[in-house]
Amino acid sequence: MLFFAVSSLKNKTSSFYCFHDFFFIFIRFSWVVLFNYQ
């Protein structure tokens, strides 16, 4: 049961980090596009 909880928590944190990386890349990309088209 403890192992299952730990693995579930790991999956949640990894998905959160994946979303955070995607968000950061999206912000960076939009910033570069805005900077280029000013």
Backbone torsions as a table, in degrees:
resi	resn	phi	psi	omega
1	MET	NA	-44.4	179.3
2	LEU	-64.2	-41.1	179.1
3	PHE	-61.9	-40.9	179.6
4	PHE	-63.6	-41.9	179.8
5	ALA	-64.3	-42.1	-179.4
6	VAL	-65.6	-42.6	-179.8
7	SER	-67.2	-37.0	177.7
8	SER	-64.7	-42.4	178.4
9	LEU	-63.6	-40.2	178.3
10	LYS	-62.0	-43.2	179.2
11	ASN	-62.4	-40.9	-179.8
12	LYS	-64.3	-45.1	-178.1
13	THR	-68.0	-37.9	-179.4
14	SER	-67.0	-40.0	178.1
15	SER	-67.1	-36.2	177.8
16	PHE	-64.5	-42.2	179.6
17	TYR	-67.4	-35.7	177.6
18	CYS	-63.6	-44.9	178.4
19	PHE	-63.5	-40.1	-179.9
20	HIS	-63.8	-42.8	178.6
21	ASP	-63.6	-42.3	178.9
22	PHE	-62.3	-43.2	179.5
23	PHE	-62.7	-43.1	-179.6
24	PHE	-64.2	-42.7	179.3
25	ILE	-64.8	-40.7	179.3
26	PHE	-63.0	-44.4	178.9
27	ILE	-63.8	-43.5	-179.4
28	ARG	-63.0	-44.6	-179.5
29	PHE	-63.1	-46.0	-179.7
30	SER	-64.9	-36.4	178.8
31	TRP	-65.0	-42.6	179.1
32	VAL	-63.8	-41.9	-179.8
33	VAL	-64.4	-45.1	179.1
34	LEU	-63.3	-40.1	-179.0
35	PHE	-65.3	-36.7	-178.1
36	ASN	-73.8	-31.0	-174.1
37	TYR	-99.2	14.4	177.1
38	GLN	-80.2	NA	NA
